[in-house]
């Protein structure tokens, strides 16, 4: 999957969760309109949320809406998708950059700060 497609897919998953977390939940029609994808894509994304991310998203037959059942989570807190997913190259890049550049000049200070920020996000 191209990087841009993977990013779009992750953004879609996040939007589905946010829409389904609203008090009234979200209908399939609302999800399709908000995400500009097909019903099939929404259904596949919901399967990914359930099966791979552990999201307690359900279709409420009574209201005909998708809802996130936060009461089914341990501790009852809100559901959160993992923040950052890196492949091996993306993990090593900021470390290598810090090692090579350090902070010797003003031009590399900004790059080093970016690398440090990325490392801090990885550590979370």
MARPA-864396 format. One record per residue: chain; residue in three letters; x, y, z of N, C-alpha, C in turn. Coordinates in Angstrom, 1 decimal. Each point is the difference from the previous one (the first is absolute). Layout:
N
A, Ala, X, Y, Z, X, Y, Z, X, Y, Z
...
//
This chain:
124
A, Unk, 0.9, -1.2, 0.0, -0.9, 1.2, 0.0, 0.9, 1.2, 0.0
A, Unk, -0.2, 1.0, -0.9, 0.8, 1.2, 0.0, -0.2, 0.8, 1.3
A, Unk, 1.1, 0.7, 0.3, 0.0, 0.7, 1.2, -1.2, 1.0, 0.1
A, Unk, -0.4, 0.7, -1.0, -1.1, 0.9, 0.0, -1.3, -0.7, 0.2
A, Unk, -0.1, -1.2, -0.6, -1.3, -0.8, 0.2, -0.1, -0.5, 1.5
A, Unk, 1.2, -0.4, 0.6, -0.1, -0.4, 1.4, -0.3, 1.1, 0.9
A, Unk, 0.5, 1.2, -0.3, -0.4, 1.2, 0.8, -1.4, 0.3, -0.1
A, Unk, -0.6, -0.1, -1.3, -1.4, 0.3, -0.2, -0.8, -1.0, 0.8
A, Unk, 0.4, -1.3, 0.0, -0.8, -1.0, 0.7, 0.0, 0.3, 1.5
A, Unk, 1.2, 0.3, 0.5, 0.0, 0.3, 1.5, -0.9, 1.2, 0.3
A, Unk, 0.1, 1.0, -0.8, -0.9, 1.2, 0.2, -1.5, -0.4, -0.1
A, Unk, -0.3, -0.9, -0.9, -1.4, -0.4, -0.1, -0.4, -0.8, 1.3
A, Unk, 0.9, -0.8, 0.5, -0.3, -0.8, 1.2, -0.3, 1.0, 1.1
A, Unk, 0.8, 1.0, 0.2, -0.2, 1.0, 1.0, -1.3, 0.7, -0.1
A, Unk, -0.3, 0.4, -1.2, -1.3, 0.7, -0.3, -1.2, -0.9, 0.4
A, Unk, 0.1, -1.3, -0.4, -1.1, -0.9, 0.3, -0.2, 0.0, 1.5
A, Unk, 1.1, -0.2, 0.8, -0.1, 0.0, 1.4, -0.6, 1.2, 0.6
A, Unk, 0.5, 1.2, -0.5, -0.6, 1.3, 0.5, -1.4, 0.1, -0.3
A, Unk, -0.5, -0.4, -1.2, -1.4, 0.2, -0.3, -0.8, -1.0, 0.8
A, Unk, 0.4, -1.2, 0.2, -0.7, -1.0, 0.7, 0.0, 0.2, 1.5
A, Unk, 0.9, 0.8, 0.5, 0.1, 0.4, 1.4, -1.0, 1.1, 0.4
A, Unk, -0.5, 0.7, -1.0, -1.0, 1.0, 0.3, -1.2, -0.6, 0.8
A, Unk, -0.7, 0.8, 0.8, -1.1, -0.6, 0.8, -1.0, -0.8, -0.8
A, Unk, -0.3, 0.5, -1.2, -1.0, -0.6, -0.8, 0.6, -1.1, -0.9
A, Unk, 1.4, -0.1, 0.0, 0.6, -1.0, -0.9, 0.0, 0.6, -1.5
A, Unk, 0.1, -0.9, -0.9, 0.1, 0.4, -1.4, -0.7, -1.1, -0.9
A, Unk, -0.8, 0.5, -1.0, -0.6, -0.9, -0.9, 1.0, -0.3, -1.1
A, Unk, -0.3, -1.1, -0.8, 0.9, -0.3, -1.1, 0.0, 1.1, -1.0
A, Unk, -1.2, 0.6, -0.2, -0.1, 1.1, -0.9, 0.9, 1.2, 0.4
A, Unk, 0.0, 0.3, 1.3, 0.9, 1.1, 0.5, 1.5, -0.3, -0.1
A, Unk, 0.3, -1.3, 0.2, 1.4, -0.4, -0.1, 0.5, 0.1, -1.5
A, Unk, -0.9, -0.5, -0.9, 0.4, 0.1, -1.4, 0.1, 1.4, -0.5
A, Unk, -0.9, 0.9, 0.5, 0.1, 1.4, -0.4, 1.2, 0.7, 0.5
A, Unk, 0.3, -0.3, 1.3, 1.1, 0.7, 0.7, 1.4, -0.5, -0.6
A, Unk, 0.1, -1.3, -0.3, 1.2, -0.5, -0.5, 0.2, -0.1, -1.5
A, Unk, -1.1, 0.1, -0.7, 0.0, 0.0, -1.4, 0.6, -1.4, -0.6
A, Unk, -0.5, -1.1, 0.6, 0.4, -1.3, -0.4, -1.3, -0.8, -0.1
A, Unk, 0.2, -1.3, -0.5, -1.2, -0.8, -0.1, -0.4, -0.7, 1.3
A, Unk, -1.2, -0.6, 0.0, -0.5, -0.7, 1.2, 1.0, -1.2, 0.3
A, Unk, 0.5, -0.6, -1.1, 0.9, -1.2, 0.2, 1.3, 0.5, 0.7
A, Unk, 0.5, 1.1, -0.4, 1.2, 0.5, 0.6, -0.2, 0.3, 1.5
A, Unk, -1.2, 0.6, 0.3, -0.3, 0.3, 1.4, -0.1, -1.3, 0.8
A, Unk, -0.7, -1.0, -0.6, -0.1, -1.3, 0.7, 1.4, -0.7, 0.2
A, Unk, 0.9, 0.1, -1.0, 1.3, -0.6, 0.2, 0.8, 0.8, 1.1
A, Unk, -0.2, 1.3, 0.0, 0.7, 0.8, 1.0, -0.5, -0.3, 1.4
A, Unk, -1.3, -0.2, 0.1, -0.6, -0.4, 1.3, 0.5, -1.3, 0.5
A, Unk, 0.2, -1.0, -0.9, 0.5, -1.3, 0.3, 1.5, 0.2, 0.5
A, Unk, 0.7, 0.8, -0.7, 1.4, 0.3, 0.5, 0.0, 0.6, 1.4
A, Unk, -0.9, 0.9, 0.2, 0.0, 0.6, 1.4, -0.4, -1.0, 1.0
A, Unk, -0.9, -0.9, -0.3, -0.4, -1.0, 1.0, 1.1, -1.0, 0.2
A, Unk, 0.5, -0.6, -1.1, 0.9, -1.2, 0.0, 1.4, 0.4, 0.4
A, Unk, 0.5, 1.1, -0.5, 1.4, 0.3, 0.1, 0.3, 1.0, 1.1
A, Unk, -0.9, 1.0, 0.2, 0.2, 1.1, 0.9, -0.8, -0.2, 1.3
A, Unk, -0.9, -1.0, 0.1, -0.7, -0.3, 1.2, -1.1, 1.1, 0.3
A, Unk, -0.5, 0.6, -1.0, -1.0, 1.1, 0.2, -1.3, -0.7, 0.2
A, Unk, -0.7, 0.4, 1.1, -1.4, -0.5, 0.3, -1.1, 0.7, -0.8
A, Unk, 0.2, 0.0, -1.4, -1.0, 0.6, -0.8, -1.0, -1.0, -0.4
A, Unk, -1.3, 0.4, 0.1, -1.1, -0.9, -0.3, -1.0, 0.7, -0.9
A, Unk, -0.8, -0.8, -0.7, -1.2, 0.5, -0.7, -1.2, -0.2, 0.9
A, Unk, -0.6, 1.1, 0.4, -1.2, -0.1, 0.9, -1.3, -0.1, -1.0
A, Unk, -0.5, -1.2, 0.0, -1.2, -0.3, -0.9, -1.2, 0.9, 0.3
A, Unk, -0.2, 0.3, 1.3, -1.1, 0.8, 0.3, 0.1, 1.4, -0.6
A, Unk, 1.1, 0.7, 0.1, 0.2, 1.3, -0.5, 0.6, 0.1, -1.4
A, Unk, 0.4, -1.2, -0.5, 0.6, -0.1, -1.3, 1.3, 0.9, -0.1
A, Unk, 0.8, 0.0, 1.0, 1.2, 0.8, 0.1, 1.2, -0.8, 0.6
A, Unk, 1.2, 0.4, -0.5, 1.2, -0.6, 0.6, 0.3, 0.8, 1.2
A, Unk, 0.4, -0.6, 1.1, 0.3, 0.6, 1.3, 1.3, -0.7, 0.6
A, Unk, 0.8, 0.8, 0.7, 1.1, -0.5, 0.7, -0.5, -0.2, 1.4
A, Unk, 0.1, -1.2, 0.5, -0.5, -0.4, 1.4, 1.2, 0.1, 0.9
A, Unk, 0.2, 1.2, 0.5, 1.2, 0.2, 1.0, -0.2, -0.7, 1.3
A, Unk, -1.3, -0.4, 0.3, -0.2, -0.7, 1.2, 0.5, -1.5, -0.1
A, Unk, 0.4, -0.4, -1.1, 0.6, -1.3, -0.2, 1.5, -0.1, 0.1
A, Unk, 0.6, 1.2, 0.2, 1.4, 0.1, 0.1, 0.4, -0.2, 1.4
A, Unk, 1.2, -0.6, 0.3, 0.5, -0.1, 1.4, 0.1, 1.4, 0.6
A, Unk, -0.6, 0.2, 1.1, 0.1, 1.3, 0.6, -1.0, 1.0, -0.5
A, Unk, -0.7, -0.3, -1.1, -1.1, 0.8, -0.5, 0.5, 1.3, -0.7
A, Unk, 1.3, 0.1, -0.2, 0.5, 1.3, -0.6, -0.3, 0.0, -1.5
A, Unk, 0.4, 1.1, -0.6, -0.3, 0.2, -1.5, 1.0, -0.9, -0.8
A, Unk, -0.5, -0.4, -1.2, 0.8, -0.8, -0.8, 1.0, 0.9, -0.8
A, Unk, 1.2, -0.4, -0.1, 1.0, 0.8, -0.7, 0.8, -0.9, -1.0
A, Unk, 0.1, 0.4, -1.2, 0.9, -0.7, -1.0, 1.4, 0.3, 0.4
A, Unk, 0.9, -0.9, -0.4, 1.4, 0.2, 0.3, 0.4, 1.3, -0.8
A, Unk, 0.9, 0.8, 0.7, 0.4, 1.3, -0.6, 0.8, -0.1, -1.2
A, Unk, 1.1, -0.7, 0.1, 1.0, 0.0, -1.1, 0.4, -1.5, -0.4
A, Unk, 0.1, -0.3, -1.2, 0.4, -1.3, -0.5, 1.2, 0.3, -0.9
A, Unk, 1.1, -0.6, 0.3, 1.2, 0.2, -0.8, 0.5, -1.3, -0.5
A, Unk, 0.6, 0.0, -1.2, 0.7, -1.2, -0.5, 1.5, 0.2, 0.5
A, Unk, 0.8, -1.0, -0.3, 1.4, 0.0, 0.5, 0.8, 1.2, -0.5
A, Unk, -0.2, 0.3, -1.2, 0.8, 1.2, -0.6, -0.4, 1.3, 0.7
A, Unk, -1.3, 0.1, 0.2, -0.5, 1.2, 0.7, 0.4, 0.2, 1.4
A, Unk, 0.2, -1.1, 0.7, 0.5, 0.0, 1.4, 1.5, 0.4, 0.0
A, Unk, 0.8, -0.6, -0.9, 1.4, 0.2, 0.0, 0.4, 1.4, -0.6
A, Unk, -0.8, 0.6, -0.8, 0.4, 1.3, -0.7, 0.2, 1.1, 1.0
A, Unk, -0.9, 0.3, 1.0, 0.4, 1.1, 0.9, 1.2, -0.3, 0.9
A, Unk, 0.2, -1.3, 0.3, 1.1, -0.4, 0.8, 1.3, 0.3, -0.8
A, Unk, 0.0, -0.4, -1.2, 1.2, 0.2, -0.9, 0.3, 1.4, -0.2
A, Unk, -1.1, 0.8, -0.2, 0.2, 1.4, -0.2, 0.6, 0.7, 1.2
A, Unk, -0.5, -0.3, 1.2, 0.6, 0.5, 1.2, 1.5, -0.4, 0.2
A, Unk, 0.3, -1.2, -0.3, 1.4, -0.5, 0.1, 0.9, 0.7, -1.0
A, Unk, -0.5, 0.2, -1.3, 0.8, 0.7, -1.0, 0.2, 1.5, 0.2
A, Unk, -1.1, 0.6, 0.4, 0.0, 1.5, 0.0, 0.2, 0.6, 1.4
A, Unk, -0.5, -0.7, 1.0, 0.0, 0.6, 1.3, -0.6, 1.4, 0.0
A, Unk, 0.8, 1.0, 0.5, -0.5, 1.4, 0.0, 1.1, 1.0, -0.3
A, Unk, 0.9, -0.3, -1.0, 1.1, 0.8, -0.2, -0.3, 1.4, -0.6
A, Unk, -1.0, 0.2, -0.8, -0.3, 1.3, -0.7, -1.5, 0.3, 0.1
A, Unk, -0.3, 1.2, -0.2, -1.4, 0.5, 0.0, -0.8, -0.8, -1.0
A, Unk, 0.5, -0.4, -1.1, -0.7, -0.7, -1.1, -0.4, -1.4, 0.4
A, Unk, 0.8, -0.6, 0.8, -0.3, -1.4, 0.4, -0.8, 0.0, 1.4
A, Unk, 0.0, 1.1, 0.7, -0.7, 0.0, 1.3, -1.5, -0.3, -0.2
A, Unk, -0.6, 0.6, -1.1, -1.4, -0.3, -0.2, -0.2, -1.4, -0.4
A, Unk, 0.9, -0.6, -0.8, -0.2, -1.4, -0.4, 0.2, -0.9, 1.3
A, Unk, 0.9, 0.4, 0.8, 0.2, -0.8, 1.2, -1.2, 0.1, 1.0
A, Unk, -0.6, 1.2, 0.0, -1.2, 0.1, 0.9, -1.1, -0.9, -0.6
A, Unk, -0.2, 0.0, -1.3, -1.0, -0.9, -0.6, 0.3, -1.4, 0.3
A, Unk, 1.2, -0.4, -0.1, 0.4, -1.4, 0.3, -0.3, -0.3, 1.5
A, Unk, 0.3, 0.9, 0.9, -0.3, -0.2, 1.4, -1.5, -0.1, 0.3
A, Unk, -0.7, 0.8, -0.7, -1.5, 0.0, 0.1, -0.5, -1.4, -0.4
A, Unk, 0.5, -0.5, -1.1, -0.4, -1.3, -0.5, 0.3, -1.1, 0.9
A, Unk, 1.2, 0.1, 0.6, 0.5, -1.0, 1.0, -0.9, 0.0, 1.2
A, Unk, -0.4, 1.2, 0.5, -0.9, 0.2, 1.1, -1.3, -0.6, -0.2
A, Unk, -0.5, 0.1, -1.3, -1.3, -0.6, -0.3, 0.1, -1.5, 0.0
A, Unk, 1.1, -0.5, -0.5, 0.2, -1.5, 0.0, 0.0, -0.5, 1.4
A, Unk, 0.6, 0.7, 0.9, 0.2, -0.4, 1.4, -1.3, 0.0, 0.7
A, Unk, -1.0, 0.7, -0.4, -1.3, 0.1, 0.7, -0.8, -1.3, -0.1
//
